[in-house]
Structures are given as C-alpha cells and as structure tokens.
C-alpha cells in the first residue's frame, strides 16, 4: 500500500484519545482528553470514573481529531483501536466507538495491542533497524521485548510485581507529592544527592526480569521509621537515591540483554516513564558502549495516546490483519500473540 490514512482510538486507562495517522509515521492529528485532575484526589485511577469520562469525551475527541486532520471520512482506509491490555470498562468504550465508526462507514477494523503501540510510537521520529529490543516502562508495564522484525514480538523480560511507574507513584505518595508522582519525583531528584542506601531487587539474579515492589517497600519503611523516630526525611535526597536504584536495575538488565542478543541494532525506550530525564540520560550513556541506536519516544508520545495505536496499526494494515465487528476488549493480553505469521 503506497499511502494510508488510519483513524485510531485509545481508551485503555484514563486518556481518551483519537488520532489520524498517515503512512504509519506522520501525525495529522492527535487529540488527548486527560483525566488526571479527576483521579488526582483518589491518588490513582478509579476504573469506573475513567469509563464514565471516556463516554463523556469520546464524541468530542472524534470530531476534533477529524477536523484537525482536515480529512473527510472517504479518505480513511482503516479504523484502529486498542484491544488490550487495560481497564476492561475503559477499553470497551473505545472499542465500541471504533466498531460503530467502522460499521457505519464500512471501513476495515484493526485491533492493536497497547504495548505494540508504545513500541511503534518511535516510528514518527526514527527508522528502526531490526533486530531490536524494546524497553517499555510505564505506569502499568515494565517489559523487555525482542523484535526480529517490526511485526515480531518476544517477551524476554517482565516485572514480577509492580510496574516501574506504579512504584514511582507509590513512593511519591509517601513523600506527599501530587499525583501523578513520577514527574514530581523527576524534578525533586535534580536537587538531591546520595544519602540513603536502597536495595536493587533482582539486579544480579541473572535474568531479564524486574522487581520494584521491594524497592518501593524499602522507601516506604524508611519514611515511616524516620517519622516514628522524629527524624527528618530529606525528600530530594530520597528521590535522588530512588532514581539511582531504578537506573542501576534498568542498566544492568539492558546490558545483560545486549550480551544475550549481540545482533541487536536498535534499543527502543517507550512508555510514560520514558519521559523521565534521569532515566533518559542514563540509558543514553549506557547505550554508547554498544553499536546500536537508542530510540526514545518523543515526550508528547510517551503517555497513552492514539497516534501510537495508528503507527502500530499501519503494520497490520500492510499485512491485512483485520478484526471482525465481534472484537472484544481483553484486560490481559500477551503481546507475543500479535506476531505476524
């Protein structure tokens, strides 16, 4: 296919997003209605609240995306939508909207894995050389995915408990930082220096898996113990040392992955936590020891958005991988099932 226009829907968590993507690498529009303020008072995403906001926002976001792209319905070659993983109620709002749009206008439907979307978000800024390894770090995911080609996915490392972004938010909460906590932790750490010794779970276990629950718990216990003793916690120093522990873990796992797969040409870093300035800088420095390109999603595409879904859908469009109108959402979905035959 020489040229394609895809309208994409994303509603897996607390962002309602619709995007129009051309050829899998050009964003014509990318409208995102965030719900952060609604969930901030709860300290995290409330699934039922997220679903209601998706219902309220969806029609406006669709109209705005089409208007900003300056296209007509006849220009659209496919409708793409996140099918999982995610909050099931939230997923279903986007899926029903996408299926209705596809049915009414008689346009093919493409279901996209949320993690594949994050990975392929780098297509808007880079040409990826394969084989590649993708590090996906977000509020709900921490995975290493090996890709022999652009439509091949093999999970080689996964978190055994908390996702990295989830742990960031929980640590930020005990430090009394606003939600979402990751960006506030990032800024605070710039003012800090080493003071606290923190663990590095699974860093030297010889696998490519991750664990952040123990690190998170160590910080929470440290803060509580200081409060009981009447000692002052230096939040900036704790944020600094927390970042250093996370960075050490990520660097060690990436180094081990490169040893296991020396043929790797590209390292993709995507997901909401890929915006973190400390992590970006550290991973750029560690990648210099290997003959490979490190490709970060641009900051505006690190969080959940529909443009990344459109990028991943373009690959499926080329391969004629379409869904029926019976498509349903899946809260748990293995990305390896998305590998094209």
Long-range contacts (C-beta under 8 A, 24 or more apart in sequence): 1-77, 1-317, 1-318, 4-77, 4-78, 4-314, 4-317, 5-71, 5-75, 5-76, 5-77, 6-76, 6-77, 6-78, 6-79, 6-80, 6-110, 6-310, 6-313, 6-314, 6-317, 7-65, 7-66, 7-76, 7-78, 7-79, 7-80, 7-101, 7-310, 8-79, 8-80, 8-81, 8-112, 8-306, 8-307, 8-309, 8-310, 8-313, 9-79, 9-80, 9-81, 9-82, 9-94, 9-95, 9-97, 9-98, 9-101, 9-306, 9-309, 10-81, 10-82, 10-94, 10-114, 10-117, 10-304, 10-305, 10-306, 10-308, 10-309, 11-54, 11-58, 11-82, 11-86, 11-90, 11-91, 11-93, 11-94, 11-95, 11-97, 12-82, 12-84, 12-85, 12-86, 12-87, 12-90, 12-91, 12-94, 12-114, 12-304, 13-45, 13-50, 13-86, 13-87, 13-90, 13-139, 13-140, 13-304, 14-38, 14-39, 14-45, 14-50, 14-53, 14-90, 14-304, 15-303, 15-304, 15-305, 16-53, 16-54, 16-57, 16-58, 16-61, 16-93, 16-94, 17-61, 17-304, 17-305, 17-306, 17-307, 18-58, 18-61, 18-62, 18-64, 18-65, 18-306, 19-65, 19-305, 19-306, 19-307, 19-309, 19-310, 20-65, 20-66, 20-68, 20-69, 20-71, 20-76, 20-310, 21-307, 21-310, 21-311, 21-313, 21-314, 23-314, 24-120, 24-123, 24-310, 24-311, 24-313, 24-314, 24-315, 25-123, 25-124, 25-311, 25-314, 26-124, 27-124, 27-307, 27-310, 28-68, 28-69, 28-70, 28-71, 29-64, 29-65, 29-66, 29-67, 29-68, 29-69, 30-65, 30-301, 30-305, 30-306, 30-307, 31-61, 31-64, 31-65, 31-68, 31-306, 32-61, 32-303, 32-304, 32-305, 32-306, 33-57, 33-60, 33-61, 36-179, 36-180, 39-179, 40-178, 40-179, 43-169, 43-173, 43-179, 44-169, 44-179, 45-87, 47-87, 47-88, 47-89, 47-90, 48-89, 50-87, 50-89, 50-90, 51-87, 51-89, 51-90, 51-92, 51-93, 54-90, 54-93, 54-94, 55-93, 58-93, 58-94, 58-97, 62-97, 62-101, 65-306, 73-105, 76-105, 76-107, 77-107, 77-108, 77-317, 78-107, 78-108, 78-109, 78-110, 78-313, 78-317, 78-322, 79-107, 79-108, 79-109, 79-110, 80-109, 80-110, 80-111, 80-112, 80-309, 80-310, 80-312, 80-313, 80-316, 81-109, 81-110, 81-111, 81-112, 81-309, 81-327, 82-111, 82-112, 82-113, 82-114, 82-117, 82-309, 83-111, 83-112, 83-113, 83-323, 83-327, 83-328, 83-329, 83-330, 83-333, 84-113, 84-114, 84-329, 84-330, 84-331, 84-332, 84-333, 85-113, 85-114, 85-115, 85-140, 85-330, 85-331, 85-332, 85-333, 86-114, 86-140, 86-329, 86-331, 87-331, 88-329, 88-330, 88-331, 91-329, 91-330, 91-331, 92-328, 92-329, 95-327, 95-328, 95-329, 99-325, 99-327, 102-325, 103-325, 108-317, 108-322, 109-322, 109-323, 109-324, 109-325, 109-327, 110-313, 110-316, 110-317, 110-321, 110-322, 110-323, 111-323, 111-327, 112-309, 112-312, 112-313, 112-316, 113-312, 113-333, 113-335, 113-337, 113-338, 114-304, 114-309, 114-333, 115-141, 115-143, 115-145, 115-335, 116-153, 116-312, 116-335, 116-338, 117-308, 117-309, 117-311, 117-312, 118-270, 118-271, 118-297, 118-308, 119-145, 119-147, 119-268, 119-270, 119-312, 120-150, 120-308, 120-311, 120-312, 120-315, 121-270, 121-297, 121-298, 121-301, 121-302, 121-305, 121-307, 121-308, 121-311, 122-268, 122-270, 122-295, 122-296, 122-297, 123-311, 123-314, 124-298, 124-301, 124-307, 124-311, 125-295, 125-298, 126-293, 126-295, 128-266, 128-268, 128-295, 129-265, 129-266, 129-293, 130-265, 130-266, 131-261, 131-263, 131-264, 131-265, 131-266, 132-264, 132-265, 132-266, 132-267, 132-268, 133-254, 133-257, 133-258, 133-261, 133-264, 133-266, 133-267, 133-268, 134-267, 134-268, 134-269, 134-270, 135-250, 135-254, 135-267, 135-268, 135-269, 135-270, 135-283, 136-270, 136-271, 137-163, 137-164, 137-165, 137-250, 137-269, 137-270, 137-271, 137-272, 137-273, 137-274, 137-279, 138-163, 138-164, 138-165, 138-271, 138-272, 138-273, 138-274, 139-163, 139-165, 139-166, 139-169, 139-180, 139-182, 139-272, 139-273, 140-165, 140-166, 141-271, 142-210, 142-212, 143-335, 144-208, 144-253, 144-254, 144-257, 145-335, 146-257, 146-261, 146-264, 150-315, 151-315, 151-316, 151-319, 151-338, 151-339, 151-340, 152-339, 152-340, 153-335, 153-336, 153-338, 153-339, 154-336, 154-339, 155-334, 155-335, 155-336, 156-208, 156-257, 156-260, 156-261, 157-207, 157-208, 157-209, 157-210, 157-253, 157-257, 158-209, 158-210, 159-209, 159-210, 159-211, 159-212, 160-202, 160-209, 160-210, 160-211, 160-213, 161-211, 161-212, 161-213, 162-211, 162-212, 162-213, 162-216, 163-212, 164-210, 164-212, 164-246, 164-273, 165-271, 165-272, 165-273, 166-212, 167-212, 167-213, 167-215, 167-216, 168-273, 170-216, 170-220, 171-216, 171-219, 171-220, 171-242, 174-219, 174-220, 174-223, 174-224, 175-223, 175-233, 175-235, 175-238, 175-239, 177-235, 182-272, 182-273, 182-275, 182-276, 183-275, 185-239, 185-242, 185-243, 186-243, 186-275, 186-276, 186-277, 186-278, 188-235, 188-236, 188-239, 189-236, 189-239, 189-240, 189-242, 189-243, 189-278, 190-277, 191-236, 191-240, 192-234, 192-236, 192-237, 192-238, 192-239, 192-240, 192-241, 193-237, 193-240, 194-237, 194-240, 194-241, 194-244, 195-234, 195-237, 195-238, 195-240, 195-241, 196-222, 196-237, 196-238, 196-241, 197-241, 198-222, 198-241, 198-242, 198-244, 198-245, 199-245, 200-245, 200-248, 200-249, 200-252, 201-249, 202-249, 203-248, 203-249, 203-252, 203-253, 204-252, 206-256, 208-253, 208-256, 208-257, 208-260, 210-249, 210-253, 212-246, 212-249, 215-242, 215-245, 215-246, 215-249, 243-276, 243-278, 243-279, 246-279, 247-278, 247-279, 247-282, 247-283, 250-279, 250-282, 250-283, 251-282, 251-283, 251-286, 254-283, 254-286, 254-287, 255-286, 258-290, 258-292, 264-290, 264-292, 265-292, 265-293, 266-292, 266-293, 266-294, 266-295, 267-292, 267-293, 267-294, 267-295, 268-295, 268-297, 269-294, 269-295, 269-296, 269-297, 270-296, 270-297, 270-302, 271-297, 271-302, 272-302, 272-303, 272-304, 273-302, 274-302, 275-299, 275-302, 275-303, 315-340, 316-340
